[in-house]
Amino acid sequence: MKVLIIEDENSAAKRLEKLIKEIEPTFEIVETLDSVEGAVEWLENNEDPELIFMDIHLSDGSSFEIFKETHIKVPVIFTTAYDEYAIQAFKVNSVDYLLKPIKKQELRESLDKFFSVYRDHSSGNAVDIQQLLASLKNPSEEFQKRILIKYGQHIKAIEISETAYFYVDSRITFMKTHGGKNYPVDYNLDQLEGILDPKQFFRINRKFIINIDAISQMYAYSKSRVKVELIPDADDETIVSSERSSSFKKWLTGIAD
């Protein structure tokens, strides 16, 4: 049984591999990958494994980006550090998950489910990622309208519509308003993607989520990437990563990916 691990935490990947070998010594770990870009490249240039363990949050973005870039026909067991709405979606779609830190018994149960439900993926039991992505969206299409900012002993509620972009600097996430003010926020970019209206905001790379209204100019860049100029100006270059360029262009036209 050939198994692929996609996990950006080295210690977590090694622990998972160790537990898999303890439970199923005949399993072969064909590769361990740590990024969206690396996973897409590997999957497009290698024979399909029979099972994939996939972390949701990778070094260069959400693992769901992988499904947008390449067709995955094999079963996937997701791993996550979050036990909120995403896990409910996995249950609804019969996609199994493991909550970090992974426990041996839970892994054993997950593999039992794989053997009983997913193993014959040729009969149509592969992951329906489109259904999964749909259920991860807020069914009422209501997205968070304000974000709470804490400074000193004060708390301020700011309309998300006032945000030009969110960015990461020294591992801290900031909001930049259209008026040029910076505020630290208690969310990382992965979490923000879950509360922002995807028609209005797009994550262009590992460091920026931008509001379409903040775009002033765009230029063709190398490897089909796009360079974006924002208002207010950003301190770092804002370049759409290669794996997000196709989705970004669709987003600009109003086509949901």
N, C-alpha and C positions, 0 to 999 in steps of 0.2 A: 504494500500500500504506500503510494508516494504522497507525501504531505508537504505543503508549502506553508511557511510561517511568514506573515507580514506584520512586523512589530518593531517600533523604533526605540524601545527601551531594551538595551542589551541584557540587563539582568532578568527582565521579564521574559525575554525570548529564550534565554538559557534555562530558566526555570520551567517554562512550558515544554521545551524539548525534553528536559529530564523527566518530567511527569508523563509525557507521551510514551517515552521509551520504557518507563516502569510499567505502564498499563498495557501497552501494545509493543513489545520488543521487536516485532517484525516490521513495524512502520519505518519507512525511510524518509528522513527529512531532506528533501532535495535542495532546499535553499531557504535562507532567512534573509528577508529584505526589510528595509527600514523607511521607505519613502514611497509616495505615490508615483513619482517619476520612475524610480527603479522597478516598482512592481509592474507598471504598464510595459516597460521595455522587456522585462523578463517574460511576462505572460505572452507577449507577441512574438518572442523568439525561441520559446521552449515548448516541449510537449506538455499538455495539460497534466497537472497533478490530479489525484483522485479526491483530495480534500484540502481546503485552505483554512487556516486559522488567521483571522484578520483583525488587527487592532483598529478601532474606529478613528482615533486621532493619531496621525503620523507626523513625522518631522516637517513635512511640507504641505500639510493640509489634511482634509477629511478623506478617509478611505473610500467614501462614496464617489469621489472623483475618479477612482480607478474604473468603476463601472461605466462612467461616461466616456472613457477613452478607449476601452477595449471590452470585448464580449466575453464574459465569464460563464462557462457552461457547467461548472462543477459546484458541489455543495460548499457552503461557507459557514464556519462557526465564528461568530464575531466575539471579540473581547472588548471590554469597556470598563472604565473606572466610574462610570455614571449609572445610577440605577433609577433614572426618572422615566420620561415618556418614551425614550428610545427602546428600553427593554419591553415595554408594553407592546410596542410595534413589532418587535421580534416575535413575541408570543403570538400575536394575531396572525402573522405570516408564516408561522411554523419555522422560522429561522432561529436556530439556537444561538445562545450567547453564553459567555462566561464573565462573571463579574470579578474584576481584579481586587485583591490578589487571588489568583486562581487556586482553588482547593482541589486536591487529588480526587476526592469522591465526586465533586461536581463535574470534573473533567471526564471521569469514568461514565457518569450518567449521560453526559453530552455525546460521548462516543457511542454509547449504547443506542442513543436516539439516531445517530448517524447510520449505524448498521441497520436499524430497523426501518428507517424512513427514507434516508437519502441515498443509500449506497447505489441503488439502480437509477442513477441520474439520467440514464439514456431513456427512461420511460417518462421523463418530463418532471422529475423532482428537483431540478436545479433551482437556484435562487431566482425568484421573481423580483429583481431589484427595483423595477418600476413601481410595483405594488408596495414594496418596502419604503421607497422614497416618498410615495404618496401618503402613506400612513404616518410618516414622520412629520408631515406638514400639519399645521394647525387646521383641523377640519372646518372651522368657521372662517378661515382666512383672516382671522384677527391677529394682528401682530402687536407686539409691545409698542406703546405710543410714547412712553417717557422712560427716562433712565435716572436713577438716583445717584447723585454725586455727593461724596462726603469730603469735607475739608475742615480740618480741626474738629470742633464740636458741632459743626453745622452740616445740615443735609439740604440739598437742593434738587428739585425735580426739573429736568430739562427735557423738552420735547425732542424726540429722536429726529423729527423732521428738521431740526436746527443743525444736525450733524452733517458736516461736509465729508468727513471720513474718520475711521478708527485706525489707529496704528500702534505698533509695538516699538518701544524704545527701552533698552536695558531690562527686558523681560516684564515691563509694565505696560499695560494697555491704556491708551489715551483716546479721548474724543476731541476732535478739532471741529469747532463750530464754524458755520458760514461767516460768522463775525470775527474769526481768527483766535478765539479763546481755546485754551487747552485744559482739559479736565481728566484726571485719572479715573478709570472705571473699574469696578470689581468684577469684570468678566474677561475671559480670554477670547481670542478671535473665534475659536470653535464654538464657544457658547453664544457669542453674538450672532453667529450665522443662524442659530436656532430661534432667535427672537426678532430678527429684522425682516422686513418685507423684501423678499428676493427680487421683486420687480424694481425696487428702488435702490437696493444695495447689492454690491458684488464684491467678493473676495478675490482680488487680483493676484495675490501672492501670499507668502507666509507672514508678511508684515502689515498688509493694508486691506481694509474693507472700505470701498468708496461709494459715495452717493452719486447717482448718475447726474444730479444737478450740479455737482462740484467739478465736472469735467469741462476744461476750457479748450484743450487741443489734444489731438492724438496723432501719433506718427508711427509708420511702419518701422519695425525694429528687426534685429537678426532672428533667424530661426522661426519666422512667422509670429514673433512676439509683437506686442504693441506697447509703445511708450505713451504714457498718459500725463498730461499737465493738469494740475488741479488748482482750484481757487478755494481757499487760500493755498499758497505754495507749500509743498511738503519739503522738509529738510533732506529727505532721502529721495533718490530716483524712484519713480513709481512706474514700474514696468510689469506688464501682465506676463506671468510665467508661461512657458511654452505649453504645459499641460492644461492651462486654463484658457488659452487664447481662443480656441474654437467656441467654448461656452460663453466667453466674454462677448464675442461678436454676435452670437445669438441673443444674448442679454440686451445688447445695444438696440437690437431691432424689436425687442419686446417679446421674443420667442422664449418661452420657458424651456430649460434643458431638462 
